[in-house]
């Protein structure tokens, strides 16, 4: 399951969360529409960090989501394997010495049909997985953002930064300095700022 969880985490590049963010307003035809003025900045700044990969890996809902996909994947692979075995049996029959041309051609047609069906099933399944991942991860990500916002409002946090602890160490030797630094949203943050565990606990509490 670890590769799937890593995939889920890499699909998302978590942005910065802030209570003072103002969504852009699309301009009308022929004129520029400015966004509304933001509210006054808090007199006391309180900063926190979150590790989105850790939240995804720890949250039960994410594990249930990926485990369900994994079960369906195994069932699909079993069906494809059955078709491949059928094709192998037909190929062995086709290659039997002394077999008539008519029977051999008939078997060849069956082999082509079976192989085409197996290939189609795998392509269709791969496309379905991609669509379900996109939809499912997007929904889970929205829930995490919502819980982070609630936690910040309840605890007076004014700014949340996305971090990946030890990422610089993991990236050592992989690309140039500029490339490695570009992968990080925050270069350094004390772990005391991290609210990831509190967010996971709040997400898990939703089920109770």
C-alpha positions in Angstrom: 0.0 0.0 0.0 2.9 2.4 0.5 3.4 3.1 -3.2 -0.3 4.0 -3.5 -0.1 6.3 -0.5 3.1 8.0 -1.8 1.3 8.4 -5.2 -1.6 10.1 -3.4 0.7 12.4 -1.6 2.6 13.3 -4.7 -0.5 14.1 -6.7 -0.9 17.2 -4.5 1.3 20.2 -4.0 -0.2 21.8 -0.9 -0.3 25.6 -1.1 -0.1 28.1 1.7 -3.2 28.5 3.8 -4.0 31.9 5.3 -7.1 33.4 6.9 -6.6 36.7 4.9 -6.6 35.0 1.4 -9.0 36.7 -1.0 -10.3 34.8 -4.0 -9.7 36.5 -7.3 -12.7 38.2 -9.0 -12.9 37.7 -12.8 -13.0 41.1 -14.6 -16.1 42.0 -16.6 -15.9 42.8 -20.3 -14.0 46.1 -20.9 -13.2 46.9 -17.3 -11.0 45.9 -14.4 -12.7 44.7 -11.3 -10.5 44.9 -8.2 -11.0 42.3 -5.4 -12.5 43.5 -2.2 -10.2 44.9 0.4 -8.9 42.3 2.9 -9.9 42.6 6.5 -7.3 44.2 8.9 -4.4 42.0 9.7 -4.4 40.3 13.1 -2.5 42.3 15.7 -0.9 39.0 16.9 0.6 36.7 14.3 0.5 33.0 15.0 2.1 30.7 12.5 1.8 26.9 12.1 3.0 24.2 9.6 1.4 21.1 8.2 2.9 18.1 6.5 0.3 17.1 3.9 2.0 13.8 3.0 1.9 12.8 6.7 -1.8 13.7 7.0 -2.6 11.7 3.9 -0.6 8.7 5.1 -2.1 8.8 8.6 -5.8 9.5 7.8 -8.0 6.4 7.9 -10.2 7.6 5.1 -7.3 7.8 2.7 -6.2 4.2 3.6 -9.7 2.9 3.1 -9.9 4.7 -0.2 -6.6 3.2 -1.5 -7.3 -0.2 0.0 -10.6 -0.4 -1.9 -8.9 0.5 -5.1 -6.2 -2.1 -4.4 -8.9 -4.8 -3.9 -10.6 -3.9 -7.2 -7.2 -3.8 -8.9 -6.5 -7.4 -7.8 -10.0 -8.6 -8.9 -9.4 -7.0 -12.3 -6.0 -8.5 -12.6 -7.5 -11.9 -11.8 -10.0 -11.5 -14.7 -7.2 -10.5 -17.1 -5.1 -13.4 -16.0 -8.0 -15.8 -16.7 -8.2 -14.4 -20.2 -4.5 -14.7 -20.7 -4.6 -18.3 -19.6 -7.4 -19.0 -22.1 -5.3 -17.4 -24.8 -2.4 -19.7 -23.9 -4.6 -22.8 -24.1 -5.9 -21.7 -27.5 -2.3 -21.1 -28.7 -1.3 -24.6 -27.6 -4.2 -26.1 -29.4 -3.5 -24.0 -32.5 0.1 -25.2 -32.6 -0.8 -28.9 -32.3 0.9 -30.8 -35.1 -1.4 -32.2 -37.8 -4.3 -29.7 -37.0 -6.4 -28.8 -40.0 -6.1 -25.3 -41.5 -9.7 -24.5 -40.9 -9.5 -25.4 -37.2 -6.2 -23.6 -36.9 -7.6 -20.4 -38.4 -10.7 -20.6 -36.2 -8.5 -20.9 -33.1 -6.3 -18.0 -34.3 -9.4 -15.8 -34.5 -10.4 -16.8 -30.9 -6.9 -16.0 -29.7 -7.0 -12.5 -31.2 -10.4 -11.8 -29.7 -9.4 -13.0 -26.2 -6.1 -10.9 -26.3 -8.0 -7.9 -27.5 -10.5 -8.2 -24.7 -7.8 -8.5 -22.1 -6.0 -5.4 -23.5 -9.2 -3.4 -23.6 -10.1 -4.4 -20.0 -6.7 -3.2 -18.7 -6.9 0.1 -20.6 -10.4 0.8 -19.4 -9.5 -0.1 -15.8 -6.4 2.2 -15.9 -8.5 5.1 -17.1 -11.1 4.4 -14.4 -8.5 4.4 -11.7 -7.0 7.7 -12.9 -10.5 9.3 -12.9 -11.4 7.9 -9.5 -8.0 9.0 -8.1 -8.5 12.5 -9.4 -12.0 12.8 -8.0 -11.3 11.0 -4.7 -8.1 12.7 -3.9 -9.6 16.1 -4.7 -12.5 15.5 -2.3 -10.2 14.2 0.5 -7.9 17.2 0.0 -10.8 19.6 0.3 -11.8 18.0 3.6 -8.3 18.3 4.9 -8.2 22.0 3.9 -11.5 22.5 5.6 -10.3 20.9 8.8 -7.1 22.9 8.8 -9.1 26.1 8.4 -11.4 25.1 11.3 -8.4 24.3 13.5 -6.8 27.6 12.7 -9.9 29.6 13.4 -10.4 27.8 16.7 -6.8 28.3 17.8 -6.1 31.8 16.5 -3.6 30.7 13.9 -3.2 33.3 11.1 -0.9 31.5 8.7 -0.2 27.9 7.8 2.7 26.8 5.7 3.1 23.4 4.0 6.3 21.6 4.8 7.9 18.2 4.1 10.4 17.4 6.9 13.8 16.2 5.9 12.9 16.7 2.2 16.3 18.4 1.6 18.1 15.4 2.9 16.1 13.0 0.8 16.7 15.1 -2.3 20.5 15.2 -1.7 22.2 14.3 -4.9 19.0 14.4 -7.0 19.4 17.4 -9.3 21.0 20.8 -8.8 20.7 23.1 -5.8 18.0 25.3 -7.5 16.0 22.2 -8.4 16.2 20.7 -4.9 15.3 24.0 -3.2 12.4 24.5 -5.6 10.7 21.4 -4.4 10.3 22.9 -0.9 7.6 25.3 0.1 9.4 26.1 3.4 13.2 25.8 3.8 13.1 25.4 7.5 10.5 25.4 10.3 10.7 24.3 13.9 8.7 21.1 14.5 6.9 22.8 17.3 4.9 24.7 14.7 3.5 21.4 13.2 -0.2 20.9 13.6 -0.4 17.8 11.4 -1.2 15.4 14.2 -4.0 17.7 15.5 -5.5 17.9 12.1 -5.4 14.1 11.6 -7.1 13.7 15.0 -9.8 16.1 14.1 -10.3 14.3 10.8 -10.6 10.9 12.5 -13.1 12.4 15.0 -15.5 13.2 12.1 -16.3 9.4 11.9 -17.3 9.2 15.6 
